[in-house]
Amino acid sequence: MNIYDKANELAKALKESPEVAEITSAMKLVDADPESKRMLDDFRNRQNELQQQMMTGEMPSPEEMEKMEKLFEVLSMNLNIRRLFDAERRLSVIIQDVNKIITDSLQHLYGPQM
């Protein structure tokens, strides 16, 4: 068994999954509406900026985090953006589950978790 072949099979299964198809479909709807696309792009850009900031060890202020939460709530009122967020969340759960399966399979190497 070649691990890389299995990884490529998993990648192919993810690409062909209903969750990825739903993200693709939702993204097309968002892209078709210039205002929705602009709002989502602005949100993603700000989200990336905050992630970069946190990676350098600088935590965003509580006010900034609250602002992002409110912006997320506003964006979620847009049905197409909410559909995209929901689809992304479902794919994220799958990726987390797969990661846990892989990690759990190696746990015997490091002993039980505390």
N, CA, C and O atoms as a printed pandas DataFrame, in Angstrom:
     atom_number atom_name residue_name chain_id  residue_number  x_coord  y_coord  z_coord
0              1         N          MET        A               1    0.853   -1.183    0.000
1              2        CA          MET        A               1    0.000    0.000    0.000
2              3         C          MET        A               1    0.898    1.244    0.000
3              4         O          MET        A               1    1.811    1.363    0.816
4              5         N          ASN        A               2    0.625    2.150   -0.913
5              6        CA          ASN        A               2    1.370    3.400   -1.007
6              7         C          ASN        A               2    0.540    4.507   -0.354
7              8         O          ASN        A               2   -0.577    4.793   -0.783
8              9         N          ILE        A               3    1.097    5.121    0.683
9             10        CA          ILE        A               3    0.376    6.156    1.422
10            11         C          ILE        A               3    0.015    7.329    0.515
11            12         O          ILE        A               3   -1.062    7.909    0.653
12            13         N          TYR        A               4    0.902    7.678   -0.405
13            14        CA          TYR        A               4    0.630    8.803   -1.302
14            15         C          TYR        A               4   -0.527    8.501   -2.248
15            16         O          TYR        A               4   -1.313    9.390   -2.576
16            17         N          ASP        A               5   -0.631    7.263   -2.681
17            18        CA          ASP        A               5   -1.772    6.875   -3.518
18            19         C          ASP        A               5   -3.072    7.011   -2.735
19            20         O          ASP        A               5   -4.072    7.497   -3.264
20            21         N          LYS        A               6   -3.059    6.585   -1.478
21            22        CA          LYS        A               6   -4.256    6.707   -0.626
22            23         C          LYS        A               6   -4.594    8.182   -0.387
23            24         O          LYS        A               6   -5.764    8.566   -0.392
24            25         N          ALA        A               7   -3.572    8.996   -0.180
25            26        CA          ALA        A               7   -3.808   10.432    0.022
26            27         C          ALA        A               7   -4.428   11.049   -1.229
27            28         O          ALA        A               7   -5.321   11.890   -1.137
28            29         N          ASN        A               8   -3.950   10.627   -2.393
29            30        CA          ASN        A               8   -4.530   11.130   -3.643
30            31         C          ASN        A               8   -5.967   10.637   -3.830
31            32         O          ASN        A               8   -6.808   11.363   -4.360
32            33         N          GLU        A               9   -6.249    9.407   -3.396
33            34        CA          GLU        A               9   -7.627    8.898   -3.444
34            35         C          GLU        A               9   -8.530    9.732   -2.539
35            36         O          GLU        A               9   -9.652   10.080   -2.907
36            37         N          LEU        A              10   -8.016   10.045   -1.343
37            38        CA          LEU        A              10   -8.783   10.875   -0.412
38            39         C          LEU        A              10   -9.025   12.256   -1.005
39            40         O          LEU        A              10  -10.132   12.788   -0.918
40            41         N          ALA        A              11   -7.995   12.835   -1.606
41            42        CA          ALA        A              11   -8.145   14.157   -2.235
42            43         C          ALA        A              11   -9.203   14.114   -3.327
43            44         O          ALA        A              11  -10.024   15.024   -3.440
44            45         N          LYS        A              12   -9.184   13.066   -4.124
45            46        CA          LYS        A              12  -10.171   12.921   -5.197
46            47         C          LYS        A              12  -11.577   12.774   -4.616
47            48         O          LYS        A              12  -12.527   13.369   -5.123
48            49         N          ALA        A              13  -11.706   11.977   -3.549
49            50        CA          ALA        A              13  -13.013   11.797   -2.906
50            51         C          ALA        A              13  -13.528   13.118   -2.345
51            52         O          ALA        A              13  -14.720   13.410   -2.439
52            53         N          LEU        A              14  -12.639   13.913   -1.765
53            54        CA          LEU        A              14  -13.056   15.224   -1.262
54            55         C          LEU        A              14  -13.529   16.129   -2.396
55            56         O          LEU        A              14  -14.573   16.773   -2.295
56            57         N          LYS        A              15  -12.749   16.172   -3.477
57            58        CA          LYS        A              15  -13.118   17.017   -4.625
58            59         C          LYS        A              15  -14.476   16.639   -5.202
59            60         O          LYS        A              15  -15.217   17.498   -5.678
60            61         N          GLU        A              16  -14.798   15.348   -5.157
61            62        CA          GLU        A              16  -16.045   14.854   -5.737
62            63         C          GLU        A              16  -17.186   14.776   -4.716
63            64         O          GLU        A              16  -18.277   14.308   -5.041
64            65         N          SER        A              17  -16.938   15.227   -3.497
65            66        CA          SER        A              17  -17.940   15.115   -2.440
66            67         C          SER        A              17  -19.092   16.100   -2.645
67            68         O          SER        A              17  -18.927   17.140   -3.283
68            69         N          PRO        A              18  -20.255   15.758   -2.096
69            70        CA          PRO        A              18  -21.393   16.696   -2.148
70            71         C          PRO        A              18  -21.074   18.020   -1.458
71            72         O          PRO        A              18  -21.591   19.065   -1.853
72            73         N          GLU        A              19  -20.238   17.982   -0.443
73            74        CA          GLU        A              19  -19.899   19.202    0.287
74            75         C          GLU        A              19  -19.130   20.179   -0.596
75            76         O          GLU        A              19  -19.400   21.380   -0.578
76            77         N          VAL        A              20  -18.179   19.671   -1.365
77            78        CA          VAL        A              20  -17.428   20.541   -2.272
78            79         C          VAL        A              20  -18.338   21.039   -3.396
79            80         O          VAL        A              20  -18.241   22.192   -3.815
80            81         N          ALA        A              21  -19.213   20.174   -3.875
81            82        CA          ALA        A              21  -20.168   20.590   -4.914
82            83         C          ALA        A              21  -21.068   21.711   -4.392
83            84         O          ALA        A              21  -21.388   22.648   -5.123
84            85         N          GLU        A              22  -21.471   21.610   -3.131
85            86        CA          GLU        A              22  -22.323   22.641   -2.539
86            87         C          GLU        A              22  -21.565   23.960   -2.385
87            88         O          GLU        A              22  -22.132   25.027   -2.619
88            89         N          ILE        A              23  -20.299   23.899   -1.996
89            90        CA          ILE        A              23  -19.497   25.122   -1.894
90            91         C          ILE        A              23  -19.371   25.773   -3.270
91            92         O          ILE        A              23  -19.523   26.987   -3.403
92            93         N          THR        A              24  -19.095   24.971   -4.279
93            94        CA          THR        A              24  -18.952   25.478   -5.646
94            95         C          THR        A              24  -20.238   26.155   -6.103
95            96         O          THR        A              24  -20.212   27.245   -6.674
96            97         N          SER        A              25  -21.353   25.497   -5.846
97            98        CA          SER        A              25  -22.655   26.038   -6.241
98            99         C          SER        A              25  -22.960   27.343   -5.502
99           100         O          SER        A              25  -23.402   28.319   -6.108
100          101         N          ALA        A              26  -22.723   27.350   -4.197
101          102        CA          ALA        A              26  -22.989   28.547   -3.401
102          103         C          ALA        A              26  -22.074   29.690   -3.823
103          104         O          ALA        A              26  -22.498   30.845   -3.870
104          105         N          MET        A              27  -20.825   29.369   -4.129
105          106        CA          MET        A              27  -19.874   30.404   -4.540
106          107         C          MET        A              27  -20.306   31.047   -5.859
107          108         O          MET        A              27  -20.148   32.253   -6.044
108          109         N          LYS        A              28  -20.847   30.247   -6.769
109          110        CA          LYS        A              28  -21.332   30.800   -8.041
110          111         C          LYS        A              28  -22.461   31.794   -7.800
111          112         O          LYS        A              28  -22.536   32.828   -8.464
112          113         N          LEU        A              29  -23.337   31.483   -6.853
113          114        CA          LEU        A              29  -24.436   32.397   -6.542
114          115         C          LEU        A              29  -23.914   33.699   -5.936
115          116         O          LEU        A              29  -24.396   34.782   -6.271
116          117         N          VAL        A              30  -22.940   33.590   -5.056
117          118        CA          VAL        A              30  -22.356   34.793   -4.448
118          119         C          VAL        A              30  -21.642   35.619   -5.516
119          120         O          VAL        A              30  -21.788   36.841   -5.562
120          121         N          ASP        A              31  -20.873   34.950   -6.374
121          122        CA          ASP        A              31  -20.131   35.654   -7.422
122          123         C          ASP        A              31  -21.058   36.361   -8.415
123          124         O          ASP        A              31  -20.680   37.362   -9.025
124          125         N          ALA        A              32  -22.264   35.834   -8.567
125          126        CA          ALA        A              32  -23.217   36.420   -9.517
126          127         C          ALA        A              32  -23.836   37.720   -8.995
127          128         O          ALA        A              32  -24.440   38.475   -9.756
128          129         N          ASP        A              33  -23.682   37.969   -7.712
129          130        CA          ASP        A              33  -24.238   39.184   -7.108
130          131         C          ASP        A              33  -23.076   40.070   -6.650
131          132         O          ASP        A              33  -22.444   39.782   -5.634
132          133         N          PRO        A              34  -22.790   41.147   -7.395
133          134        CA          PRO        A              34  -21.614   41.983   -7.085
134          135         C          PRO        A              34  -21.569   42.492   -5.644
135          136         O          PRO        A              34  -20.490   42.556   -5.054
136          137         N          GLU        A              35  -22.697   42.849   -5.076
137          138        CA          GLU        A              35  -22.708   43.361   -3.702
138          139         C          GLU        A              35  -22.363   42.246   -2.710
139          140         O          GLU        A              35  -21.594   42.463   -1.774
140          141         N          SER        A              36  -22.926   41.064   -2.916
141          142        CA          SER        A              36  -22.607   39.923   -2.045
142          143         C          SER        A              36  -21.135   39.570   -2.154
143          144         O          SER        A              36  -20.478   39.303   -1.147
144          145         N          LYS        A              37  -20.621   39.569   -3.367
145          146        CA          LYS        A              37  -19.209   39.235   -3.589
146          147         C          LYS        A              37  -18.305   40.252   -2.903
147          148         O          LYS        A              37  -17.323   39.882   -2.261
148          149         N          ARG        A              38  -18.637   41.528   -3.039
149          150        CA          ARG        A              38  -17.838   42.579   -2.407
150          151         C          ARG        A              38  -17.839   42.419   -0.885
151          152         O          ARG        A              38  -16.791   42.502   -0.244
152          153         N          MET        A              39  -19.022   42.189   -0.314
153          154        CA          MET        A              39  -19.121   42.036    1.134
154          155         C          MET        A              39  -18.323   40.825    1.607
155          156         O          MET        A              39  -17.606   40.902    2.605
156          157         N          LEU        A              40  -18.445   39.720    0.901
157          158        CA          LEU        A              40  -17.718   38.512    1.283
158          159         C          LEU        A              40  -16.214   38.711    1.132
159          160         O          LEU        A              40  -15.445   38.308    2.004
160          161         N          ASP        A              41  -15.793   39.325    0.040
161          162        CA          ASP        A              41  -14.359   39.581   -0.171
162          163         C          ASP        A              41  -13.795   40.471    0.934
163          164         O          ASP        A              41  -12.703   40.218    1.442
164          165         N          ASP        A              42  -14.538   41.512    1.304
165          166        CA          ASP        A              42  -14.100   42.402    2.383
166          167         C          ASP        A              42  -13.961   41.638    3.697
167          168         O          ASP        A              42  -12.990   41.815    4.433
168          169         N          PHE        A              43  -14.943   40.788    3.976
169          170        CA          PHE        A              43  -14.917   39.991    5.198
170          171         C          PHE        A              43  -13.723   39.037    5.203
171          172         O          PHE        A              43  -13.010   38.932    6.201
172          173         N          ARG        A              44  -13.508   38.345    4.085
173          174        CA          ARG        A              44  -12.395   37.380    3.997
174          175         C          ARG        A              44  -11.044   38.099    4.123
175          176         O          ARG        A              44  -10.129   37.595    4.773
176          177         N          ASN        A              45  -10.925   39.269    3.504
177          178        CA          ASN        A              45   -9.678   40.029    3.612
178          179         C          ASN        A              45   -9.401   40.419    5.060
179          180         O          ASN        A              45   -8.281   40.278    5.549
180          181         N          ARG        A              46  -10.428   40.908    5.734
181          182        CA          ARG        A              46  -10.261   41.306    7.144
182          183         C          ARG        A              46   -9.960   40.086    8.008
183          184         O          ARG        A              46   -9.145   40.155    8.928
184          185         N          GLN        A              47  -10.621   38.972    7.707
185          186        CA          GLN        A              47  -10.387   37.727    8.434
186          187         C          GLN        A              47   -8.923   37.282    8.271
187          188         O          GLN        A              47   -8.279   36.876    9.238
188          189         N          ASN        A              48   -8.417   37.363    7.054
189          190        CA          ASN        A              48   -7.021   37.003    6.795
190          191         C          ASN        A              48   -6.057   37.924    7.534
191          192         O          ASN        A              48   -5.040   37.475    8.064
192          193         N          GLU        A              49   -6.381   39.200    7.565
193          194        CA          GLU        A              49   -5.534   40.157    8.284
194          195         C          GLU        A              49   -5.458   39.803    9.772
195          196         O          GLU        A              49   -4.387   39.845   10.377
196          197         N          LEU        A              50   -6.608   39.455   10.348
197          198        CA          LEU        A              50   -6.638   39.095   11.766
198          199         C          LEU        A              50   -5.861   37.803   12.017
199          200         O          LEU        A              50   -5.162   37.688   13.023
200          201         N          GLN        A              51   -5.978   36.843   11.119
201          202        CA          GLN        A              51   -5.233   35.590   11.276
202          203         C          GLN        A              51   -3.736   35.849   11.195
203          204         O          GLN        A              51   -2.966   35.281   11.970
204          205         N          GLN        A              52   -3.314   36.704   10.262
205          206        CA          GLN        A              52   -1.896   37.052   10.158
206          207         C          GLN        A              52   -1.424   37.736   11.442
207          208         O          GLN        A              52   -0.335   37.457   11.944
208          209         N          GLN        A              53   -2.237   38.608   11.948
209          210        CA          GLN        A              53   -1.918   39.319   13.178
210          211         C          GLN        A              53   -1.736   38.313   14.328
211          212         O          GLN        A              53   -0.785   38.426   15.101
212          213         N          MET        A              54   -2.629   37.349   14.440
213          214        CA          MET        A              54   -2.552   36.362   15.516
214          215         C          MET        A              54   -1.339   35.447   15.344
215          216         O          MET        A              54   -0.758   34.991   16.329
216          217         N          MET        A              55   -0.958   35.179   14.094
217          218        CA          MET        A              55    0.203   34.332   13.848
218          219         C          MET        A              55    1.499   35.000   14.295
219          220         O          MET        A              55    2.486   34.321   14.579
220          221         N          THR        A              56    1.495   36.318   14.357
221          222        CA          THR        A              56    2.677   37.039   14.837
222          223         C          THR        A              56    2.636   37.206   16.353
223          224         O          THR        A              56    3.524   37.827   16.939
224          225         N          GLY        A              57    1.599   36.648   16.988
225          226        CA          GLY        A              57    1.493   36.698   18.436
226          227         C          GLY        A              57    0.711   37.881   18.957
227          228         O          GLY        A              57    0.567   38.051   20.168
228          229         N          GLU        A              58    0.212   38.690   18.063
229          230        CA          GLU        A              58   -0.557   39.875   18.470
230          231         C          GLU        A              58   -2.041   39.535   18.428
231          232         O          GLU        A              58   -2.583   39.207   17.373
232          233         N          MET        A              59   -2.686   39.615   19.572
233          234        CA          MET        A              59   -4.107   39.295   19.629
234          235         C          MET        A              59   -4.946   40.527   19.278
235          236         O          MET        A              59   -4.671   41.632   19.747
236          237         N          PRO        A              60   -5.965   40.323   18.454
237          238        CA          PRO        A              60   -6.863   41.447   18.140
238          239         C          PRO        A              60   -7.600   41.903   19.397
239          240         O          PRO        A              60   -7.807   41.133   20.335
240          241         N          SER        A              61   -7.981   43.148   19.387
241          242        CA          SER        A              61   -8.699   43.679   20.547
242          243         C          SER        A              61  -10.085   43.039   20.635
243          244         O          SER        A              61  -10.620   42.571   19.630
244          245         N          PRO        A              62  -10.661   43.020   21.832
245          246        CA          PRO        A              62  -12.035   42.503   21.966
246          247         C          PRO        A              62  -13.017   43.258   21.069
247          248         O          PRO        A              62  -13.972   42.675   20.556
248          249         N          GLU        A              63  -12.777   44.544   20.886
249          250        CA          GLU        A              63  -13.650   45.346   20.027
250          251         C          GLU        A              63  -13.580   44.867   18.580
251          252         O          GLU        A              63  -14.593   44.769   17.888
252          253         N          GLU        A              64  -12.341   44.569   18.138
253          254        CA          GLU        A              64  -12.156   44.089   16.770
254          255         C          GLU        A              64  -12.827   42.726   16.581
255          256         O          GLU        A              64  -13.444   42.471   15.547
256          257         N          MET        A              65  -12.704   41.867   17.569
257          258        CA          MET        A              65  -13.335   40.543   17.485
258          259         C          MET        A              65  -14.865   40.671   17.468
259          260         O          MET        A              65  -15.550   39.957   16.736
260          261         N          GLU        A              66  -15.376   41.579   18.272
261          262        CA          GLU        A              66  -16.822   41.803   18.301
262          263         C          GLU        A              66  -17.299   42.362   16.954
263          264         O          GLU        A              66  -18.361   41.988   16.457
264          265         N          LYS        A              67  -16.510   43.248   16.384
265          266        CA          LYS        A              67  -16.838   43.817   15.071
266          267         C          LYS        A              67  -16.919   42.713   14.013
267          268         O          LYS        A              67  -17.825   42.707   13.180
268          269         N          MET        A              68  -15.961   41.776   14.057
269          270        CA          MET        A              68  -15.970   40.670   13.101
270          271         C          MET        A              68  -17.179   39.758   13.312
271          272         O          MET        A              68  -17.790   39.298   12.347
272          273         N          GLU        A              69  -17.517   39.502   14.557
273          274        CA          GLU        A              69  -18.688   38.672   14.850
274          275         C          GLU        A              69  -19.963   39.326   14.313
275          276         O          GLU        A              69  -20.821   38.656   13.740
276          277         N          LYS        A              70  -20.073   40.621   14.504
277          278        CA          LYS        A              70  -21.255   41.332   14.004
278          279         C          LYS        A              70  -21.286   41.324   12.476
279          280         O          LYS        A              70  -22.344   41.159   11.868
280          281         N          LEU        A              71  -20.134   41.499   11.874
281          282        CA          LEU        A              71  -20.058   41.460   10.418
282          283         C          LEU        A              71  -20.459   40.082    9.903
283          284         O          LEU        A              71  -21.164   39.968    8.900
284          285         N          PHE        A              72  -20.007   39.036   10.597
285          286        CA          PHE        A              72  -20.384   37.669   10.235
286          287         C          PHE        A              72  -21.904   37.504   10.320
287          288         O          PHE        A              72  -22.514   36.902    9.436
288          289         N          GLU        A              73  -22.506   38.029   11.366
289          290        CA          GLU        A              73  -23.959   37.944   11.533
290          291         C          GLU        A              73  -24.681   38.656   10.396
291          292         O          GLU        A              73  -25.667   38.146    9.863
292          293         N          VAL        A              74  -24.192   39.825   10.030
293          294        CA          VAL        A              74  -24.804   40.580    8.926
294          295         C          VAL        A              74  -24.678   39.798    7.624
295          296         O          VAL        A              74  -25.645   39.677    6.872
296          297         N          LEU        A              75  -23.478   39.263    7.357
297          298        CA          LEU        A              75  -23.276   38.488    6.134
298          299         C          LEU        A              75  -24.174   37.257    6.106
299          300         O          LEU        A              75  -24.664   36.859    5.049
300          301         N          SER        A              76  -24.383   36.660    7.268
301          302        CA          SER        A              76  -25.199   35.447    7.346
302          303         C          SER        A              76  -26.669   35.707    7.038
303          304         O          SER        A              76  -27.427   34.770    6.787
304          305         N          MET        A              77  -27.069   36.959    7.057
305          306        CA          MET        A              77  -28.445   37.292    6.679
306          307         C          MET        A              77  -28.643   37.163    5.175
307          308         O          MET        A              77  -29.764   36.983    4.700
308          309         N          ASN        A              78  -27.556   37.255    4.439
309          310        CA          ASN        A              78  -27.600   37.066    2.990
310          311         C          ASN        A              78  -27.699   35.559    2.740
311          312         O          ASN        A              78  -26.795   34.808    3.108
312          313         N          LEU        A              79  -28.784   35.120    2.123
313          314        CA          LEU        A              79  -29.041   33.678    1.973
314          315         C          LEU        A              79  -27.938   32.947    1.215
315          316         O          LEU        A              79  -27.577   31.826    1.575
316          317         N          ASN        A              80  -27.406   33.566    0.178
317          318        CA          ASN        A              80  -26.358   32.907   -0.598
318          319         C          ASN        A              80  -25.056   32.792    0.192
319          320         O          ASN        A              80  -24.374   31.769    0.129
320          321         N          ILE        A              81  -24.719   33.832    0.926
321          322        CA          ILE        A              81  -23.505   33.789    1.743
322          323         C          ILE        A              81  -23.697   32.794    2.888
323          324         O          ILE        A              81  -22.779   32.042    3.213
324          325         N          ARG        A              82  -24.873   32.784    3.495
325          326        CA          ARG        A              82  -25.134   31.818    4.567
326          327         C          ARG        A              82  -25.034   30.389    4.041
327          328         O          ARG        A              82  -24.492   29.509    4.710
328          329         N          ARG        A              83  -25.558   30.167    2.849
329          330        CA          ARG        A              83  -25.452   28.842    2.229
330          331         C          ARG        A              83  -23.977   28.457    2.051
331          332         O          ARG        A              83  -23.597   27.314    2.305
332          333         N          LEU        A              84  -23.150   29.413    1.614
333          334        CA          LEU        A              84  -21.722   29.165    1.454
334          335         C          LEU        A              84  -21.071   28.864    2.803
335          336         O          LEU        A              84  -20.325   27.893    2.925
336          337         N          PHE        A              85  -21.346   29.684    3.812
337          338        CA          PHE        A              85  -20.773   29.459    5.141
338          339         C          PHE        A              85  -21.160   28.086    5.680
339          340         O          PHE        A              85  -20.322   27.381    6.242
340          341         N          ASP        A              86  -22.431   27.702    5.511
341          342        CA          ASP        A              86  -22.898   26.395    5.992
342          343         C          ASP        A              86  -22.177   25.260    5.275
343          344         O          ASP        A              86  -21.781   24.278    5.902
344          345         N          ALA        A              87  -22.009   25.392    3.972
345          346        CA          ALA        A              87  -21.317   24.360    3.192
346          347         C          ALA        A              87  -19.853   24.274    3.603
347          348         O          ALA        A              87  -19.306   23.177    3.721
348          349         N          GLU        A              88  -19.218   25.413    3.822
349          350        CA          GLU        A              88  -17.819   25.420    4.266
350          351         C          GLU        A              88  -17.687   24.775    5.644
351          352         O          GLU        A              88  -16.717   24.065    5.913
352          353         N          ARG        A              89  -18.659   25.023    6.505
353          354        CA          ARG        A              89  -18.633   24.439    7.843
354          355         C          ARG        A              89  -18.734   22.914    7.761
355          356         O          ARG        A              89  -18.028   22.204    8.478
356          357         N          ARG        A              90  -19.615   22.411    6.885
357          358        CA          ARG        A              90  -19.756   20.955    6.738
358          359         C          ARG        A              90  -18.463   20.329    6.215
359          360         O          ARG        A              90  -18.060   19.266    6.687
360          361         N          LEU        A              91  -17.811   20.970    5.251
361          362        CA          LEU        A              91  -16.540   20.452    4.743
362          363         C          LEU        A              91  -15.472   20.503    5.833
363          364         O          LEU        A              91  -14.663   19.582    5.945
364          365         N          SER        A              92  -15.459   21.548    6.621
365          366        CA          SER        A              92  -14.501   21.675    7.705
366          367         C          SER        A              92  -14.656   20.535    8.714
367          368         O          SER        A              92  -13.660   20.015    9.217
368          369         N          VAL        A              93  -15.881   20.149    9.009
369          370        CA          VAL        A              93  -16.126   19.032    9.930
370          371         C          VAL        A              93  -15.543   17.744    9.359
371          372         O          VAL        A              93  -14.922   16.965   10.082
372          373         N          ILE        A              94  -15.741   17.523    8.067
373          374        CA          ILE        A              94  -15.188   16.325    7.433
374          375         C          ILE        A              94  -13.667   16.327    7.538
375          376         O          ILE        A              94  -13.070   15.309    7.886
376          377         N          ILE        A              95  -13.042   17.453    7.244
377          378        CA          ILE        A              95  -11.585   17.545    7.301
378          379         C          ILE        A              95  -11.092   17.311    8.729
379          380         O          ILE        A              95  -10.091   16.624    8.935
380          381         N          GLN        A              96  -11.787   17.875    9.710
381          382        CA          GLN        A              96  -11.421   17.652   11.109
382          383         C          GLN        A              96  -11.560   16.179   11.474
383          384         O          GLN        A              96  -10.699   15.626   12.158
384          385         N          ASP        A              97  -12.636   15.543   11.025
385          386        CA          ASP        A              97  -12.852   14.124   11.310
386          387         C          ASP        A              97  -11.745   13.269   10.693
387          388         O          ASP        A              97  -11.232   12.358   11.343
388          389         N          VAL        A              98  -11.373   13.556    9.446
389          390        CA          VAL        A              98  -10.309   12.804    8.780
390          391         C          VAL        A              98   -8.985   13.014    9.514
391          392         O          VAL        A              98   -8.225   12.066    9.713
392          393         N          ASN        A              99   -8.716   14.241    9.910
393          394        CA          ASN        A              99   -7.499   14.525   10.665
394          395         C          ASN        A              99   -7.473   13.741   11.975
395          396         O          ASN        A              99   -6.433   13.208   12.361
396          397         N          LYS        A             100   -8.606   13.672   12.651
397          398        CA          LYS        A             100   -8.684   12.924   13.905
398          399         C          LYS        A             100   -8.454   11.438   13.671
399          400         O          LYS        A             100   -7.760   10.790   14.454
400          401         N          ILE        A             101   -9.024   10.895   12.612
401          402        CA          ILE        A             101   -8.814    9.484   12.285
402          403         C          ILE        A             101   -7.337    9.200   12.072
403          404         O          ILE        A             101   -6.808    8.214   12.585
404          405         N          ILE        A             102   -6.671   10.062   11.316
405          406        CA          ILE        A             102   -5.242    9.878   11.046
406          407         C          ILE        A             102   -4.433   10.016   12.336
407          408         O          ILE        A             102   -3.570    9.187   12.622
408          409         N          THR        A             103   -4.708   11.045   13.099
409          410        CA          THR        A             103   -3.984   11.273   14.352
410          411         C          THR        A             103   -4.203   10.130   15.331
411          412         O          THR        A             103   -3.255    9.663   15.963
412          413         N          ASP        A             104   -5.444    9.679   15.461
413          414        CA          ASP        A             104   -5.748    8.576   16.372
414          415         C          ASP        A             104   -5.025    7.301   15.967
415          416         O          ASP        A             104   -4.650    6.502   16.825
416          417         N          SER        A             105   -4.825    7.103   14.671
417          418        CA          SER        A             105   -4.158    5.889   14.212
418          419         C          SER        A             105   -2.683    5.857   14.622
419          420         O          SER        A             105   -2.060    4.795   14.620
420          421         N          LEU        A             106   -2.132    7.009   14.970
421          422        CA          LEU        A             106   -0.721    7.101   15.363
422          423         C          LEU        A             106   -0.537    7.297   16.869
423          424         O          LEU        A             106    0.589    7.393   17.357
424          425         N          GLN        A             107   -1.626    7.354   17.581
425          426        CA          GLN        A             107   -1.566    7.636   19.015
426          427         C          GLN        A             107   -0.734    6.596   19.769
427          428         O          GLN        A             107   -0.075    6.922   20.756
428          429         N          HIS        A             108   -0.765    5.377   19.315
429          430        CA          HIS        A             108   -0.003    4.320   20.003
430          431         C          HIS        A             108    1.504    4.610   20.021
431          432         O          HIS        A             108    2.230    4.071   20.857
432          433         N          LEU        A             109    1.961    5.444   19.119
433          434        CA          LEU        A             109    3.381    5.797   19.081
434          435         C          LEU        A             109    3.800    6.669   20.252
435          436         O          LEU        A             109    4.953    6.634   20.681
436          437         N          TYR        A             110    2.866    7.445   20.764
437          438        CA          TYR        A             110    3.187    8.439   21.777
438          439         C          TYR        A             110    2.521    8.170   23.113
439          440         O          TYR        A             110    2.690    8.951   24.050
440          441         N          GLY        A             111    1.781    7.106   23.223
441          442        CA          GLY        A             111    1.127    6.754   24.474
442          443         C          GLY        A             111   -0.183    7.487   24.656
443          444         O          GLY        A             111   -0.551    8.331   23.838
444          445         N          PRO        A             112   -0.887    7.167   25.726
445          446        CA          PRO        A             112   -2.201    7.777   25.961
446          447         C          PRO        A             112   -2.085    9.274   26.255
447          448         O          PRO        A             112   -1.104    9.748   26.827
448          449         N          GLN        A             113   -3.101    9.978   25.850
449          450        CA          GLN        A             113   -3.153   11.428   26.104
450          451         C          GLN        A             113   -3.523   11.661   27.558
451          452         O          GLN        A             113   -4.264   10.882   28.157
452          453         N          MET        A             114   -3.008   12.723   28.104
453          454        CA          MET        A             114   -3.303   13.075   29.498
454          455         C          MET        A             114   -4.607   13.813   29.571
455          456         O          MET        A             114   -5.037   14.200   30.657
